[in-house]
Amino acid sequence: MTGEALPSVEGSDPNSSGTSAPSGFRVTAAELATILFCGLALSVGWGVRGNWGHEFGAMIPGALAAMAAAISLGRTDWHRRVAYFGFFGSLGWSFGGSISYMWVI
C-alpha cells in the first residue's frame, strides 16, 4: 500500500495545496451555529452533572443536548415535541451512563 495515491474526492483539485476543503465538506454558518449551540448545551449539562453524577447526573446533559438539537435544526414540528426529545435524550444518556459502571453485563 505504500506509494499508492489515495483516490481523489470528486470536486477537489489534486494539484491544490490542500488548504481548501472539497465542495461536499463545506459547513454553512447556520450549521456551525447549530453545532456550537448543541455543544454548549451539552457542556453546561456536563458541568451540572458533576454535582450529581451517575445515571441521574447523566440525564441533564442528555436532555439539554437533545432539546438544543430539536430547537436549532429548524423543523417546526420538532419544536412542538421538544419535551419528547428531552425525555428520550435524558433516558438514553442515563442508560449510557450506567453502561460505564459495567452493570449491564
N, C-alpha and C positions, 0 to 999 in steps of 0.2 A: 503494500500500500504506500510505501514511502515514494515520493517523487511523482505521484499521480496528482493531477489537477482536480480540485474539487469542482463539482458541477455548478454552473453559474445559475443564479436566480434570474428568472425571466424579468426583464426590465432593468437589470443592473448592467453597468458598463464594466467589463473585466479589466479595462485599462485605466480605470479611475484609481485615485489614491486611497479609496476606502473610507473617505470621510463622510460621504452621504449614504443614507440608508436606501435599500431598494424601495421602489414605489409601493409595494404591498405592506411595508412596515412603518408607515408614517402615522404618527399619533396626532390627532387634532387637539385643539385647546380644550374642547368640551370633554374629550376622553381623558385627557390628562387631569382636568379638574375633578372628574368622577373618581379616578384612581386615587388622587390625593385626598379627596373627601372621605372615601371609604377607608383609606389607610389612617387618616386622622381619627375617625370614629373608632377604629379598631385599637389604635394606640391609647386613646383615652380610656376605653373599656379595659384594656390590659393593665393600665395603671390602677384603676379601681379594683381590678381582680387581685392585686397584691394585698388588699385589706382583708379579703375573704378567703380566697384560694379554693382549691379543689373544684368539684363539679359546680357548686353554686357560684363561685367566682368566675368560672369559665362561661357561664351563661351571659354575663354582662357584655363582654366584647363580641360574642356571637350575635346577640340581639342588636347591638349598635351597628355592627358592620352590615348585617342583613338589611336593617332598616335604611341605612345610608345608601346602600346599593339600590334598594327599591325606590327611594325618593329621587336619587340623582340620575337614574337611567332614562328618565323622561317618559315612561309609559304611564299614562293617566289611570289605566285600570289597576296598575300596581299601587298607586297612591291610595286607593280605597282599601287595599288589602295589606297595608303596611304592618298592621298588628299581627297578621299571619306570618309575614316574613320575620318579624321579631321573635315570635314564638318558636318557629321552626329553626331559625338561626341559633337561638339560645339552646334549644334542645339538642341540635347537632353538635354544638361546641361542648355541651355538658357531657354527652356520650364520648366525644373525643377526649375530653379531659379525664374521664375515668379510664380510658384505654391506657393512658400513660402510667397508671398505677398497677397495671397487669391484672386487674380483677376480671377482665373479660375471658382470659384463657383459663 
